[in-house]
C-alpha cells in the first residue's frame, strides 16, 4: 500500500491521476484542501508521496506549485498526463427533466461552457471541487441537482451519469507530478531507466545568459519540453527558470548539467524520472 497526498476530494482529478499512475498498487489517499497542506504532509510523513498538478494544456502552468516544489526540497519521481473529460451526473432517481441546478468547480464549468449554454434551464452554481459537488449531492440527497466531474465519480458516490464527454475541448490534459522526499525517492526510482528531468536555475542579469544555457542543452542532444520563468521576489527584473527535458543518454544529461552549472548562479536538480504516459 502507498499513501498519496492530494488536493481535493476522493474522485477528484488528482485522485483519478493517482490511481492511474499507481494502477498496480493499493492507494491510500490523504485528501487536503490546499497544496500547502499536501506538501507539508509529505514532509511530515516520509513514507508518503504527493501528487500535484503542475500544468494544463489550456490554462497553463500552476505557478504557485512551482514555488512550493522549490521550497519543499521534495524530489520529482514521476509524472502522469490525464485527459480532462467531464460528465454530468445526478441522483439515481432523477433524470434530465428534474435537473434545475448544476454544481462544479469554476474551471470545470468554464470547460463545459458550450454544453451549459445549450441547457439554459439549469442554474449554474460554483463550488470548491468537482468531486465534492457530487459528494454533497449524494450525501444530502439533493433532488434536482447535478454535478460536473470525472465519470469515475459516479460509482464512488452512487450517482447516475446523464451524459459523458461534455467538455468543449477534447484535447485538454493536466500534467501531474509525483513527489517524494529524497529517501523515499531512492526506493521508488530506478535511475538507469529515467529519460526525463526537471531542473531550476537562476542566471546573472547579462546579455545572452539564457541563450548560452540552451545552446549547451542542444549540443548534448537534450530535448527541451518546457521552460517556465518566475520572477525572483525582491530582485527586480531577475528570474528563476524551470526546465523540463528528455534524453536518451543519461551520460549526456549529466555532462550537460556539469557544463551549464558554472554559468548559473544557482542550479538545482528537481528530479529524474520516466516520461509520463497519458490516460483518460
GUKEMI-569236 format. One record per residue (C-alpha): x, y, z. Coordinates in pm, whole numbers, plus 50000, padded with zeros to 5 digits. Layout:
BEGIN
XYZ;...
# end
This chain:
BEGIN
500005000050000;501175035149921;499905067050085;499325095049835;498575130649946;496365150649708;494495183349696;490775176849667;488145150449742;488065113549666;487095111849299;488785144749211;491085146048909;494055143849148;492595111349283;491975097748932;495535106248826;496975089949139;495105057549075;496105057548707;499775062948797;499825037049079;497505013348893;499224982149023;499264992949388;496744997349668;496405035149706;495535051150039;494575087649994;495275116850225;493005144750100;493625181550174;492055214750091;495265232249981;498515223749808;500455237450105;498885210450323;499805183850067;503475193750069;503515195550450;502005160850476;504835145150277;507505164150467;505995151950796;505305116250669;508445104150490;506835072250359;504105091650179;504215107149833;502375136849686;500665140149351;500155176249241;499025192948920;501765213748760;500345224448422;497315222648197;497305223947818;494645251247821;495135270848145;498955268648151;501265263948449;500305263448815;502985288348916;502365285649289;503075248449278;506475255249122;507285277249421;506055251049667;508145224449494;511305245149512;510785254549876;509825219449989;513035201349898;510955172249764;512075152749458;510115146049139;509915108249093;507255105648824;504535122548622;501155114548471;499175132248198;495425128848244;492905139447981;490305161448147;486935147448045;483755158048223;480455140248281;477205153648422;475595131748690;472725132448937;470935111049196;469715077449057;466055087149092;466485119648891;466615124548514;467135152848266;463695167848326;464365170348701;467645189748686;467305226148788;470835233048916;474325221448818;477315223949053;481055221648989;484405238849021;484525271448819;487275258148589;485225227148507;482175248848438;484235270548206;485505239548023;481895228647965;480585262647861;479155251847523;477215223447687;475865246447958;474855272547700;472625246047543;470955239747880;469985274347999;467215259348212;469865247648461;471185272648713;474995271348731;476495272949082;480235272549151;481635250549429;485155243149554;485675208649398;484315187649112;484065155249307;482985174849615;479915186249421;478885150249363;479635140849723;477405168749853;474515159749624;474815123149722;475185128450096;472425154450122;470145137149870;469725169449673;466995162249421;467125183449107;470885189349138;473595176748905;477375176648931;480015180048661;483055158548730;485025128148611;482935097848511;484585075948781;482925097349048;479515082448972;480475048449110;482185063449416;479125083449528;476315062649380;475355087949112;473765083148769;475615096148464;473345116048232;475995123247968;479735117847929;482275138947743;480515172347781;483755192547780;484185217047492;487815208847416;488605171947374;492365178047386;492605191547740;495275174547953;496625181548300;500145170748389;500665158548745;503985153848926;504655126249179;506845139449462;508695122849748;511395130749999;514885120749892;514995088050090;511645076349956;512645087449606;515555063149600;513235033849670;510725044649404;513075052949119;515485032448915;517945058448784;519085036348495;515615038248340;514965075448367;514605095848050;513295129148175;514425155248427;513295188048582;515835214548680;515655250148808;518295277248798;518945314348820;521195333748585;523245365548602;521405395148453;523635395448147;523045395647773;522905360647626;522965341947957;519865320947880;520905315547520;524205300447637;522355275347856;520015265047576;522915260947332;524655236747568;521505216247617;521105214347240;524745204047195;524215174347427;521065164647234;518635171047517;515035177847415;513585208047593;509915200447660;509085230247882;510625262648005;508945284148270;510205316548420;509225330848758;510235364648899;512555364049198;510825382849478;512905412349596;515125412449285;513525434049020;513645420248664;515525388948766;514015354748708;514225318448806;513905293248526;512295258848543;513115234748262;511835200148175;513865179947930;514045144747793;517125125047698;518095091547553;521535091347717;521835096648095;525545103248039;524775132047804;522345146148058;524875145948341;527575160948119;525175188648017;524355196448381;528065198348463;528595221448164;525835246448248;526475247048623;529335272948610;527095296048403;524325297148663;524085314948996;522075286149142;521235252448989;519025225349141;518025191649003;514375187649097;514175151448987;514885124648728;512005102248625;510255084248340;508445104248074;504825100248187;502125082747989;498695096847908;495335083248018;491655092548026;
# end
